[in-house]
């Protein structure tokens, strides 16, 4: 990719507990003619190591970028569904994959409630002595 127009990083942990950084790059955005003089826009996108560089097209540059971002969203969602976790870069704060900017999920929460991984906490009402009013 020669001309990067957007890039970011996500810190990840796979289902086996291995940490790595996924590097997103979108670039080489340019118009192209596909048939009979009809113009589209194409770009390159990669989310290394989750998926390699590939071409992507849209009806115009905005559409191509929107489709590319949705591809990233779907790739991260699949990674999470299969047991991975995606964090805001440089933190251990999970991101909101559905948020327009992939921001951290817990920004408004006081830090004393965020120590450790979210999966280690049980709700008080999930404890056996609190079930059924007991």
QUIWO-V288424 format. One record per backbone hydrogen bond with DSSP energy under -0.5 kcal/mol. NH is the residue of the N-H (numbers start at 1). CO is the residue of the C=O. If there is no record, write none. Layout:
<<NH;CO> <NH;CO>>
This chain:
<<4;2> <5;26> <6;26> <8;24> <10;22> <11;87> <12;20> <13;85> <14;18> <17;14> <20;12> <22;10> <22;20> <23;48> <24;8> <24;22> <25;46> <26;6> <27;44> <28;3> <30;42> <32;40> <34;32> <34;38> <35;38> <38;35> <40;32> <41;58> <42;30> <43;56> <44;27> <45;54> <46;25> <47;51> <48;23> <50;47> <51;47> <54;45> <56;43> <58;41> <64;60> <65;61> <66;62> <67;63> <68;64> <69;65> <70;66> <71;67> <72;68> <73;69> <74;70> <75;71> <76;72> <77;73> <78;74> <79;75> <80;76> <81;77> <82;78> <83;80> <84;79> <85;13> <87;11> <88;93> <89;9> <91;88> <94;92> <95;86> <96;103> <97;95> <99;96> <102;99> <105;94> <107;104> <109;106> <113;110> <114;111> <120;117> <121;118> <126;123> <127;124> <130;127> <131;128> <133;130> <134;131>>
